[in-house]
Amino acid sequence: MTYVPTNLRGPRIAGTETPQARPQQRKPRVTGGTKVRHPGMVSSRRRGVENSAVRTALIEAAEQLIREEGYPAVTARNLADKISLKRQIVHYYFHSMDDVFIAVIRQGAIKARALLETSLKSDEPMRTLWEINSDPAQATLTLELNALASRRPAVRAEVKRFAEEFRDLQTRVLVQHLEQRGISPALQPIVATVLLTSLSQVLTLESAIDIDRGHAETLKFVDECLRAFAAGRMSPMQRALQET
């Protein structure tokens, strides 16, 4: 049979075409046991529902690991071991480990909002805010998540969103308390909030590693300030500012 270049072949006669092999669909390349998807391919893997008891248990396990061992301890294997299931269960409920940390942050936000609602009804909201921010477990969790946020952009965005929301809520509690009592603050409420939360967390974190130099004196000073605020009289801080 003589080969004839394609561009020189005449018109085909129906029924005389040579059968052509149908091109095979390209399959995903496999590297190291993981499928490498081609651009445009969408994962069809199902995800577990957000209100699942298993998902909640995984989030709580992650929070416990962060507090007890630090954020590097949060791995799929460790989480699964905590609830006595296979590690694949983690990937069923979370697309990535960042999603696990984000879920921990959001669960903490729900708890924090509930506590702040309580402080709105308190006769001493400043003291309630101090106690909320002085919780050792929460201070440790915050420290670890902040450290992680410096390395993970997705986690950083969620930490920032929650921190700013929480600060605004605390400031609102303080402003509402002042307005109800007709008190004109000498210090901007948001500044008071930053000072209160920062000082309480520093003292709590230092106490966790047995640093207590100056703590007793500072706590006494804070207590006097909180009492004065609740009674509507001049605090030791205001007196000190006037004397300078």
Secondary structure, DSSP 8 states (H G I E B T S, - for coil): -----GGG-----TT-------------EEETTEEE--TT---------TT-HHHHHHHHHHHHHHHHH-GGG--HHHHHHHTTS-THHHHHH-SSHHHHHHHHHHHHHHHHHHHHHHHHT-S-HHHHHHHHHT-HHHHHHHHHHHHHHTT-HHHHHHHHHHHHHHHHHHHHHHHHHHHHTT---SS-HHHHHHHHHHHHHHHHHHHHTT--TTHHHHHHHHHHHHHHHHHTS--HHHHHHHH-
